Amino acid sequence: MRRFAAAAAVALATACLSGNFAQAQPPQASDPYTLSYAAGGYDASGNFLGGTMFMALTPFNGKLYGGIAYYEDNPHYFPDHPDPASGPQVVVLNSSTGQWQQEVAFDEVDSSGAFLYRRVSALQVVDFTTYNLQVLIASLDVGSGALYAQLAPGQWSNLHLPSTSSVRSFTTHTNPITGVEKLYAGSGYQNEPNAVYSGIFNPANPSALVQWDAAPVISGLPDRVMSMAECGGVLFIASKPSIYWLDDKTNTFQVLYTNPHSNKFNGFRALTCGVDPKTGDTQLLTDFEGPEGDIFVIDASLGTATIDLATNEFLAQEWGMPVADSVGDIIAGYFKTTPVTVSGVTELLIGLYALQGAADNTVNDVEQYSAWFLERGSSYSLHEVPLLPFPYQRSGACLNSIRTIAVSPFPEDQGQVLYIGGYDVGNGPPARHNTAWAYKVGLDTALAPYVRQGAVGLSPACTPSSNLTLVAAVLPTSRSVQLGATPTAFATMINAGPADASTCTIAPATSIPASFVFQTTDPTTNALTGTANTPVNIASGAAQSFAIAFTPTAAFAPTDVALTFNCANAPSPAASITGVNTLNLSASTTPVPDIVALAASGDPGYVDIPGATGTGVFAVATVNLGIDATITAAANTGGVNLPVTLTLCETNPSTGACLSAPTPTVTTSIAANATPTFGIFVTGSGRVADSPGVNRIFVTFTDLDGVLRGETSVADRTQ
């Protein structure tokens, strides 16, 4: 016992960071990419957060809202882990360190039980200048369509559009002649009737917020209305293959420009009223989906279009490969573009869908899963969004496309942080699952120059490139702190091979009110290396050590926080094992004890029981990084029914001898910074199988209120 206690004490001394870890910093423009939303989890209220596409990111009233689509979703895609079926959702992020929550689910069903809607097709803030009022409105499509307005957080009202066809776009426009402001909405999808409706908004009538005109402003359009924009006081709409303008004198839409190179798959997408970065003049910008994917400037006075970017040629130059072959498709801006301020100048960020590939499907290991966006300043530049590991199973490994970009609305981000989201199920197998995604990234990082690393292309299968296996561990496995402190621990990720692992990260899989940071360390000294939240590569058969830290933003009870240890080319994260690679964490508004505990035994990681009825023994060293407290130590099997009897005693740290006879529990006073040690005795009454992820002995340390203040564990087995 003596050498076990000494070994545990030495390990504990090296494991306690006690403030050496850099405190979590406010978001910076140089912050790396981190995962913000990963389809497949649950929010704090138990709502499933999934989706195939992250359609829209929209700041409103100091929060960030998102629109989630379940188009072509198959919740039973993974038969061994089926997920709940869901209609489209609006989700909300309340702070830069918070977790996404469901705001509303549009889960109405038809007579057959099928969901009426499959996508939040658009989500945007609409200005009703007549009432000096901003309203968050969501449009729904695929199957049926509708418009919903947020009355208050969590309360949404159907605006009862006259048509039940899909809705893709909407905006307001004030007739300069009559002074009447109306809400305009485009209705229709593929073979559905395609029309534009208008109506007057009246917030005094919550049951009928919009008084719609009896007849549409225009009907019989060739395709759905993809977008709307007011520019220079004129309302424009895009419906494949033309752009229309509203004649306010006659209240009729007139064709402004038709692209002569269109076919049934091609058409104008995002309409943006922006500023020419070279002249400062107001201009109407749009993109035309298809093999060329050109971006145009539309001259509204002449009805002409000038190519602003030959996207297909630009990508060919940037990627160093042929693009837009016979199956190619480029979308340069789905629904809208995003203005950002760079060095005092307003630029536009434009999400890309670029389904390209060399004839021989040449791919590059780093870039094949990436997504891309354009930056329009004085010239165009291309930026890569790398694939990060995901904590949940996805039907496809790649990012696929960028549908939406938003500047963070949170004051602490100071306009220097972007949120980016996407995926597109428009090309590929008919069923997808958990492919929606959103990232958070510093502005400077996002706008860093793209440097080609090799031949680029999207893998047709878009699946992980190797069958490597990951395992992970965390020490210590519990922390208990007062708000304002940053609890820390060490983690190790091992790549068991057979391939090298790329872009490896750690992220919390359990929702708690705390920010998180990870950083590599030198395993021989525990000193920090690298930079915070930066993915790393791990060679086959190698291990990487990390320091991890949480900064709680609110009090919460002891919670087993699961951590996702994953790499971009791994088919799945490291298996989560309670007491091995989880961290039991709590935060309090008042000072609390924080018993950091580590176990040591003759067979590292195990307590071996000699024979079916023998007694195995291991030691636990502790240090109290919190306040003085009376603590009760006890041992248990974590709820698993094992044929063992457990007793323990406090020991002399120098000799390892028990200070009193072993008992089921030991209550003792532990002062701040004190380092008591304990011996734990495991007596068998039958054989214990060697199953370290299941058969474990947990040693807990609770205060007088029964609140867990420390914990450690070892695996047990009969030898």
C-alpha positions in Angstrom: 0.0 0.0 0.0 2.9 2.3 0.8 4.3 2.4 -2.8 0.7 2.7 -4.2 0.1 5.8 -2.1 3.4 7.3 -3.0 2.8 6.7 -6.7 -0.6 8.2 -6.4 0.7 11.3 -4.6 3.4 11.8 -7.3 0.8 11.4 -10.1 -1.5 13.8 -8.3 1.2 16.5 -8.0 1.9 16.4 -11.7 -1.8 16.3 -12.6 -3.0 19.3 -10.6 -2.8 22.3 -12.9 -4.0 24.6 -10.1 -4.2 27.7 -12.3 -1.3 27.1 -14.7 -3.7 26.6 -17.6 -4.3 29.8 -19.5 -7.7 31.2 -18.7 -10.4 31.0 -21.4 -10.1 34.2 -23.4 -12.8 36.3 -24.9 -13.5 35.5 -28.5 -10.9 36.9 -30.8 -10.7 37.5 -34.5 -7.9 34.9 -34.6 -9.9 32.1 -32.9 -9.8 28.8 -34.8 -12.8 27.0 -36.2 -14.9 25.2 -33.6 -18.1 23.2 -33.9 -21.1 25.2 -32.8 -24.0 22.9 -34.0 -23.8 19.2 -34.7 -27.0 17.5 -35.7 -27.8 14.4 -33.6 -27.8 15.7 -30.1 -30.4 17.0 -27.6 -30.8 20.4 -25.9 -31.1 21.0 -22.2 -34.9 20.5 -22.3 -34.5 17.1 -24.0 -35.5 18.3 -27.5 -33.8 16.4 -30.4 -31.6 18.7 -32.5 -30.9 17.1 -35.8 -31.4 18.0 -39.4 -30.0 17.5 -42.8 -29.3 21.1 -43.6 -28.6 24.3 -41.6 -30.5 26.7 -43.8 -30.1 30.1 -42.2 -28.3 32.0 -39.4 -30.1 35.1 -38.3 -29.1 37.6 -35.5 -32.1 39.1 -33.7 -32.5 41.0 -30.4 -29.0 40.0 -29.2 -29.5 36.3 -30.0 -28.6 34.0 -32.9 -31.4 32.1 -34.5 -31.0 29.1 -36.9 -33.3 27.4 -39.4 -33.0 23.6 -39.6 -34.3 21.4 -42.4 -35.2 17.7 -42.3 -35.6 17.4 -46.0 -34.8 13.8 -47.1 -34.1 12.9 -43.5 -34.2 9.2 -42.5 -34.2 9.0 -38.7 -33.5 5.2 -38.9 -30.5 5.7 -41.2 -28.4 4.0 -38.4 -30.7 1.1 -37.3 -28.7 0.5 -34.1 -29.2 4.2 -33.0 -32.5 5.5 -34.4 -33.3 9.1 -33.7 -36.7 10.8 -33.3 -38.4 12.0 -36.4 -38.9 15.8 -36.5 -40.4 18.6 -38.5 -38.2 21.6 -39.3 -37.0 23.7 -36.4 -35.9 27.1 -35.4 -33.1 26.9 -32.9 -31.6 29.7 -30.8 -28.2 30.5 -29.3 -28.4 32.9 -26.4 -24.7 33.6 -25.8 -21.3 33.0 -27.3 -20.7 30.3 -24.6 -24.2 28.9 -24.6 -25.6 25.8 -26.3 -28.2 25.7 -29.1 -31.8 25.3 -27.9 -35.0 24.5 -29.7 -37.1 27.7 -30.2 -39.9 26.0 -32.1 -40.6 22.8 -34.0 -43.0 23.0 -36.9 -44.3 19.5 -36.5 -47.8 19.6 -38.0 -48.7 16.5 -39.9 -51.2 15.7 -42.7 -53.9 13.0 -42.6 -51.3 10.3 -43.3 -49.1 11.3 -40.4 -46.4 12.9 -42.6 -44.9 16.2 -41.7 -46.5 19.1 -43.6 -43.1 20.9 -43.9 -39.6 19.7 -44.3 -37.5 22.8 -44.3 -37.2 26.2 -42.7 -36.4 27.6 -46.1 -35.7 31.2 -45.0 -35.4 32.9 -41.6 -34.9 36.6 -41.5 -35.7 39.8 -39.7 -38.3 41.9 -41.4 -38.5 45.7 -40.9 -42.1 47.1 -40.7 -41.2 50.8 -40.8 -44.8 51.8 -40.5 -44.7 50.6 -36.9 -41.0 51.0 -36.3 -41.0 47.3 -35.6 -38.8 44.4 -36.4 -40.2 40.8 -36.6 -38.5 37.5 -37.0 -40.2 35.5 -39.7 -39.7 31.9 -40.9 -40.8 30.5 -44.2 -41.5 26.7 -44.6 -41.4 24.6 -47.7 -41.3 21.1 -49.3 -44.6 19.3 -49.0 -46.6 22.4 -48.0 -45.7 25.9 -47.2 -46.4 28.6 -44.7 -45.1 31.8 -43.1 -44.7 32.1 -39.3 -43.9 35.2 -37.2 -42.3 35.2 -33.8 -44.7 37.0 -31.3 -42.3 36.5 -28.4 -39.5 34.0 -27.7 -41.0 30.6 -28.1 -44.3 31.9 -29.4 -44.9 31.8 -33.2 -48.0 32.6 -35.2 -49.1 31.4 -38.6 -49.5 34.3 -41.0 -52.0 32.4 -43.0 -50.7 33.0 -46.5 -53.5 32.4 -49.1 -51.5 29.6 -50.7 -50.4 26.4 -49.0 -47.6 25.9 -51.5 -44.0 26.1 -50.4 -42.6 29.5 -49.4 -39.0 30.3 -50.2 -38.7 34.1 -49.9 -40.3 37.2 -48.4 -39.6 40.9 -47.7 -41.3 44.2 -47.2 -41.7 47.1 -49.7 -43.3 50.5 -49.4 -45.0 51.9 -52.5 -43.4 55.3 -52.9 -46.6 56.6 -54.6 -49.2 55.4 -52.1 -47.0 55.2 -49.0 -48.5 51.8 -48.2 -46.1 49.2 -46.8 -46.7 45.5 -47.6 -45.2 42.1 -46.9 -44.5 40.2 -50.0 -44.0 36.4 -50.1 -43.1 34.1 -52.9 -45.1 30.8 -53.0 -44.6 27.7 -55.1 -42.1 24.9 -55.7 -41.4 22.9 -58.9 -44.8 21.8 -60.2 -46.7 23.8 -57.6 -48.3 27.2 -58.7 -45.6 29.9 -58.5 -46.9 33.3 -57.4 -46.1 36.3 -55.2 -48.7 37.5 -52.6 -48.8 40.7 -50.7 -50.5 42.0 -47.6 -50.6 44.7 -45.0 -49.1 43.9 -41.6 -51.2 44.9 -38.5 -49.6 44.1 -35.1 -52.8 45.1 -33.3 -54.5 42.0 -34.7 -52.5 38.9 -33.4 -55.0 36.4 -34.9 -54.5 37.8 -38.4 -51.3 39.8 -38.4 -51.3 40.1 -42.2 -54.4 41.2 -44.2 -53.5 39.5 -47.5 -54.7 40.8 -50.8 -57.3 38.6 -52.5 -55.3 37.9 -55.6 -51.5 37.4 -56.0 -49.5 40.3 -57.4 -48.2 37.9 -60.1 -48.9 34.2 -60.8 -47.8 31.7 -63.4 -44.1 32.3 -62.8 -41.9 29.7 -64.4 -40.4 28.5 -61.1 -40.3 29.3 -57.3 -39.3 32.8 -56.2 -35.8 32.1 -54.9 -35.2 35.6 -53.3 -36.4 39.1 -53.0 -34.5 42.4 -52.4 -35.4 46.1 -52.4 -32.7 48.2 -54.0 -32.9 51.9 -54.7 -36.5 51.9 -53.6 -37.5 49.2 -56.1 -38.5 45.6 -55.3 -36.9 42.9 -57.3 -37.6 39.1 -57.3 -35.7 36.2 -58.8 -37.6 33.3 -60.4 -35.8 31.0 -62.8 -34.6 32.1 -65.2 -35.5 35.8 -64.9 -35.3 38.8 -62.6 -38.4 40.9 -62.2 -39.1 44.4 -60.9 -42.2 45.7 -59.3 -43.9 48.6 -61.1 -45.4 50.6 -58.2 -47.6 52.6 -60.5 -49.4 49.5 -61.9 -48.6 47.1 -59.0 -47.3 44.6 -61.6 -44.1 42.7 -61.9 -42.2 43.2 -65.1 -39.3 41.1 -66.5 -36.0 43.0 -66.0 -33.5 40.4 -67.3 -33.6 36.8 -68.5 -30.5 34.7 -68.7 -30.4 33.2 -72.2 -28.3 30.2 -71.0 -30.8 28.8 -68.6 -32.4 25.4 -68.5 -34.7 23.7 -66.0 -32.0 23.3 -63.5 -30.5 26.8 -63.7 -31.6 30.1 -62.3 -30.9 33.2 -60.3 -30.5 32.7 -56.5 -29.5 35.4 -54.0 -30.4 39.0 -54.7 -28.3 41.5 -52.8 -28.5 45.2 -52.8 -24.9 46.2 -52.1 -22.2 48.7 -52.7 -19.7 48.5 -55.4 -16.4 48.3 -53.5 -14.6 50.2 -56.2 -17.0 53.1 -56.8 -19.2 53.1 -53.7 -22.3 53.1 -56.0 -25.4 51.0 -55.0 -25.8 47.9 -57.2 -27.9 44.8 -57.5 -25.9 41.6 -57.3 -27.0 38.1 -58.0 -25.7 34.6 -58.9 -26.9 32.2 -61.5 -26.9 28.5 -60.5 -25.4 26.0 -63.0 -22.1 24.7 -64.3 -20.8 28.3 -64.7 -22.2 29.7 -61.4 -21.5 33.2 -62.5 -22.1 36.2 -60.3 -23.7 39.2 -62.1 -24.2 42.9 -61.5 -27.7 43.8 -62.8 -28.2 47.3 -64.3 -31.8 48.0 -63.4 -32.0 51.1 -65.6 -30.9 49.2 -68.7 -32.1 45.7 -68.0 -28.6 44.2 -68.6 -26.3 41.9 -66.7 -22.5 42.1 -66.4 -20.5 39.2 -65.1 -18.8 40.2 -61.9 -17.2 36.8 -61.3 -16.8 33.9 -63.8 -17.1 31.5 -60.9 -16.3 28.3 -62.7 -13.1 29.8 -64.2 -12.1 31.4 -60.9 -12.5 28.0 -59.0 -10.5 26.2 -61.7 -7.6 28.7 -61.2 -7.8 28.5 -57.4 -8.1 24.7 -57.3 -5.8 24.0 -60.1 -8.2 21.5 -61.8 -11.1 21.4 -64.3 -14.4 22.3 -62.7 -18.0 22.2 -63.7 -18.0 19.1 -65.8 -21.2 17.5 -67.1 -22.4 16.7 -63.6 -21.1 20.0 -62.1 -23.2 22.6 -60.3 -22.2 25.8 -58.7 -24.3 28.0 -56.4 -22.6 31.2 -55.3 -25.0 32.5 -52.7 -28.1 30.5 -51.7 -30.5 33.0 -50.3 -28.5 36.0 -49.2 -24.9 37.3 -48.8 -23.4 38.6 -45.6 -21.8 42.0 -45.2 -18.8 42.2 -43.0 -16.4 45.1 -42.1 -12.8 44.4 -43.0 -10.3 47.2 -42.3 -13.2 49.7 -42.3 -14.5 48.6 -45.7 -17.8 46.7 -46.2 -17.3 43.4 -48.0 -19.6 40.5 -48.8 -19.2 36.9 -47.8 -20.9 34.4 -50.3 -21.5 30.8 -49.4 -20.6 28.2 -52.1 -22.0 24.9 -53.3 -19.5 23.6 -55.8 -20.1 20.0 -56.8 -16.9 19.6 -58.8 -14.3 17.0 -59.4 -11.6 16.0 -61.8 -12.5 13.3 -64.3 -10.5 10.7 -62.3 -12.1 11.9 -59.0 -8.7 13.0 -57.8 -8.9 14.1 -54.2 -6.7 15.5 -51.5 -6.9 14.1 -48.0 -7.0 17.5 -46.3 -9.4 19.3 -48.7 -11.8 16.7 -49.9 -14.3 17.2 -47.1 -14.1 21.0 -47.0 -16.6 23.7 -47.7 -15.9 27.0 -49.3 -17.0 30.6 -49.4 -16.1 33.7 -51.4 -15.1 37.1 -50.1 -16.0 40.0 -52.4 -13.9 43.1 -51.7 -12.0 45.0 -54.2 -11.5 41.6 -55.8 -12.7 38.1 -55.1 -10.9 35.6 -52.9 -11.7 32.0 -52.0 -11.7 30.6 -48.4 -11.7 27.1 -47.2 -13.7 25.9 -44.2 -12.1 22.7 -43.0 -13.9 19.6 -41.8 -13.9 19.2 -38.0 -14.8 16.0 -36.1 -18.4 15.5 -35.3 -19.7 13.9 -32.0 -22.6 12.1 -33.6 -23.0 9.6 -36.5 -23.6 11.3 -39.9 -24.7 9.8 -43.1 -21.9 11.6 -44.9 -18.6 12.9 -43.7 -18.2 16.0 -45.7 -19.4 19.6 -45.1 -20.8 19.7 -48.7 -21.7 23.4 -48.9 -22.1 26.7 -47.1 -25.7 28.0 -47.1 -25.5 30.7 -44.5 -23.0 33.0 -42.7 -23.7 35.5 -39.9 -21.7 37.9 -37.8 -22.0 37.1 -34.1 -24.6 39.3 -32.4 -23.1 38.8 -29.0 -21.5 41.9 -27.5 -18.5 40.0 -26.2 -17.6 39.0 -29.7 -17.3 42.6 -30.8 -18.2 41.8 -34.4 -15.0 39.7 -34.8 -16.6 36.3 -34.8 -18.5 34.5 -37.6 -21.0 31.6 -37.5 -21.1 29.5 -40.7 -23.6 26.7 -41.5 -24.7 24.5 -44.3 -25.1 21.2 -46.1 -27.1 20.5 -49.2 -29.0 17.2 -49.9 -29.7 18.3 -53.5 -27.2 15.9 -55.0 -26.6 12.3 -53.8 -28.5 9.5 -52.2 -32.2 10.1 -51.4 -31.9 9.6 -47.7 -29.6 11.6 -45.3 -29.3 12.0 -41.6 -27.6 14.3 -39.1 -25.7 16.2 -41.8 -26.6 19.8 -40.7 -23.7 21.7 -39.2 -22.6 25.1 -38.0 -19.2 26.4 -37.0 -17.9 29.3 -35.0 -14.7 31.1 -36.1 -12.7 34.3 -35.7 -13.0 36.7 -38.6 -9.3 36.8 -39.3 -9.1 33.0 -39.3 -12.0 32.7 -41.7 -10.6 35.3 -44.1 -7.0 33.9 -44.1 -5.7 33.4 -47.6 -6.5 30.0 -49.1 -3.4 28.0 -50.0 -4.0 25.0 -52.2 -2.4 21.8 -50.8 -2.9 19.5 -53.8 -5.5 18.4 -56.3 -8.9 19.2 -54.9 -12.2 17.5 -55.4 -15.2 16.2 -53.5 -15.3 12.5 -52.8 -18.4 11.1 -54.4 -18.9 8.8 -51.4 -18.0 11.5 -48.9 -17.2 8.9 -46.3 -14.3 8.7 -43.8 -11.1 7.6 -45.5 -10.0 5.1 -42.9 -11.1 2.6 -40.3 -8.9 3.9 -37.5 -9.9 3.4 -33.9 -9.6 6.1 -31.2 -9.5 5.7 -27.4 -9.2 8.4 -24.7 -8.8 9.0 -21.0 -9.2 12.0 -18.6 -7.5 12.7 -15.3 -8.7 13.7 -12.8 -12.3 12.7 -13.5 -14.0 15.3 -11.3 -13.8 18.9 -10.4 -16.0 21.1 -8.1 -15.5 24.9 -8.2 -16.9 28.3 -7.4 -18.1 30.5 -10.3 -15.1 32.5 -11.5 -12.7 29.6 -11.4 -11.6 27.6 -14.4 -11.5 23.8 -13.6 -8.9 21.9 -15.5 -7.9 18.4 -16.2 -5.6 16.4 -18.5 -6.7 14.2 -21.4 -5.0 11.7 -23.7 -6.2 10.6 -27.1 -4.7 7.5 -28.6 -4.9 6.6 -32.3 -4.9 2.8 -32.3 -4.5 2.8 -36.1 -4.2 1.5 -38.6 -4.1 4.9 -40.4 -2.8 8.3 -39.3 -5.6 10.5 -37.7 -6.1 14.0 -39.0 -7.7 17.1 -37.5 -8.3 15.7 -34.0 -10.2 17.7 -31.5 -12.0 17.5 -28.1 -15.4 18.9 -27.5 -18.1 18.6 -24.7 -20.9 16.3 -25.7 -23.0 17.2 -22.6 -24.6 20.6 -22.4 -23.6 22.7 -19.4 -23.3 26.5 -18.9 -19.6 26.8 -19.5 -17.1 27.6 -22.2 -14.5 25.0 -23.1 -11.0 25.0 -24.4 -8.4 22.3 -25.2 -4.7 22.6 -25.9 -1.9 20.1 -26.5 0.7 19.5 -23.8 4.2 17.9 -23.5 3.4 14.5 -21.9 6.7 14.5 -20.1 6.3 17.8 -18.4 2.5 18.6 -18.8 3.6 22.0 -20.1 1.2 23.6 -22.6 2.2 23.4 -26.3 0.6 24.6 -29.5 -2.4 27.0 -29.3 -5.8 26.7 -27.8 -8.6 24.9 -29.7 -6.4 24.0 -32.5 -6.9 20.5 -34.2 -3.9 18.2 -34.4 -2.9 15.1 -36.3 -2.0 11.9 -34.5 0.1 9.2 -36.1 -1.0 5.6 -36.1 -0.2 4.0 -32.8 0.7 7.3 -31.2 -0.9 9.3 -28.4 -1.5 13.0 -27.9 -1.8 14.6 -24.5 -4.0 17.7 -23.8 -5.1 20.1 -21.1 -8.8 20.8 -21.0 -10.5 23.7 -19.2 -14.1 24.8 -18.6 -15.2 28.3 -17.5 -18.7 28.0 -15.9 -21.0 30.9 -16.7 -23.8 29.8 -14.2 -24.1 27.5 -11.2 -25.0 23.8 -11.9 -25.1 20.6 -9.9 -22.5 17.8 -10.4 -22.8 16.6 -13.9 -21.0 13.8 -15.7 -19.8 15.7 -18.8 -19.1 13.4 -21.7 -16.3 14.6 -24.1 -16.1 13.9 -27.8 -12.7 12.8 -28.8 -12.7 12.6 -32.6 -10.7 13.0 -35.7 -11.9 14.1 -39.1 -11.1 10.8 -40.9 -12.3 8.6 -38.0 -15.5 6.7 -38.6 -16.6 7.4 -35.0 -15.4 9.2 -31.9 -13.6 7.4 -29.0 -16.1 5.4 -27.0 -17.4 7.4 -24.0 -16.8 5.5 -20.7 -17.9 7.1 -17.4 -15.0 7.5 -15.0 -12.4 7.0 -17.8 -12.9 9.8 -20.3 -15.7 11.8 -18.7 -15.4 14.7 -16.2 -17.8 15.1 -13.3 -18.1 18.8 -13.0 -20.1 21.3 -10.8 -20.1 25.0 -10.2 -21.4 26.9 -7.2 -22.1 30.5 -6.3 -20.3 30.0 -3.0 -16.9 28.6 -2.1 -16.9 24.7 -2.1 -14.4 21.9 -1.5 -12.7 20.5 -4.6 -11.3 17.1 -4.0 -9.0 16.1 -6.8 -8.4 12.4 -6.6 -6.2 9.9 -8.4 -6.0 6.2 -8.0 -2.8 4.0 -8.1 -2.3 0.2 -8.0 0.2 -2.4 -8.7 -1.4 -3.1 -12.1 -2.0 0.4 -13.5 -5.6 1.1 -14.1 -6.8 -2.1 -12.4 -7.4 -3.5 -9.0 -6.7 -7.2 -9.4 -8.6 -9.7 -7.1 -6.5 -12.8 -6.4 -8.9 -15.6 -7.0 -12.7 -15.6 -6.6 -12.6 -14.8 -2.9 -9.4 -12.9 -2.5 -8.9 -9.2 -1.7 -7.4 -6.6 -4.0 -6.2 -3.3 -2.9 -5.5 0.1 -4.4 -4.6 3.6 -3.1 -6.2 7.0 -3.7 -4.3 10.2 -3.2 -6.2 13.5 -3.0 -5.7 17.2 -2.7 -8.4 19.7 -1.7 -8.2 22.7 -4.1 -11.2 24.3 -2.5 -12.2 25.3 1.0 -12.0 23.4 4.3 -14.8 20.8 4.6 -15.9 17.6 6.2 -15.8 14.9 3.6 -17.2 11.4 3.4 -15.2 8.9 1.3 -17.0 5.8 0.0 -16.6 3.2 -2.7 -19.2 1.7 -5.1 -19.4 -0.3 -8.4 -21.2 2.5 -10.4 -24.5 0.7 -10.4 -23.1 -2.6 -11.8 -23.9 -5.7 -9.8 -20.5 -7.2 -9.0 -19.7 -10.0 -6.5 -17.4 -7.8 -4.3 -17.5 -6.1 -0.9 -15.9 -2.7 -0.6 -14.2 -1.1 2.4 -11.7 1.7 2.8 -9.6 3.6 5.3 -7.6 6.8 5.5 -3.9 6.0 5.4 -0.6 7.4 6.6 0.8 9.0 3.4 4.3 8.0 4.3 3.7 4.3 5.2 0.4 3.5 3.5 -0.9 2.0 6.8 -4.5 2.4 7.7 -5.2 5.0 10.4 -8.2 2.9 11.5 -9.9 -0.4 10.5 -11.4 -0.3 7.0 -15.2 0.5 6.9 -17.7 1.1 4.1 -17.3 4.8 4.5 -14.8 7.2 6.1 -15.7 10.7 7.2 -12.8 13.1 7.8 -12.0 16.8 7.8 -10.0 17.9 4.8 -8.4 21.4 5.0 -7.7 23.6 2.0 -4.6 22.2 0.1 -4.5 19.2 2.4 -3.4 15.9 0.8 -4.9 12.9 2.6 -4.6 9.4 1.2 -6.9 6.4 1.3 -6.7 2.6 0.9 -9.5 0.7 -0.8 -10.1 -3.0 -0.3 -12.0 -5.1 -2.8 -13.0 -8.6 -1.5 -14.5 -11.0 -4.0 -17.3 -13.4 -3.5 -17.2 -14.6 -7.1 -15.3 -14.0 -10.3 -15.3 -10.6 -11.9 -14.8 -10.5 -15.7 -12.1 -8.4 -17.3 -14.3 -5.6 -18.8 -12.7 -2.3 -17.9 -15.4 -0.2 -19.5 -18.1 -1.8 -17.3 -16.6 -3.4 -14.2 -15.1 -0.5 -12.2 -14.7 0.6 -8.6 -15.6 4.2 -8.0 -14.3 6.2 -5.0 -16.4 9.2 -4.2 -16.0 12.2 -1.9 -19.1 14.0 -0.8 -19.7 16.9 1.5 -22.1 17.1 4.5 -25.0 17.9 2.1 -24.2 14.7 0.1 -23.0 16.7 -2.9 -20.2 15.0 -4.9 -17.0 17.0 -4.5 -14.5 14.5 -6.0 -14.3 11.1 -7.7 -11.9 8.6 -9.2 -12.1 5.0 -10.4 -10.2 1.9 -11.5 -11.2 -1.2 -13.4 -11.5 -4.5 -11.4 -11.1 -8.1 -12.4 -10.4 -11.5 -10.9 -6.8 -12.8 -11.6 
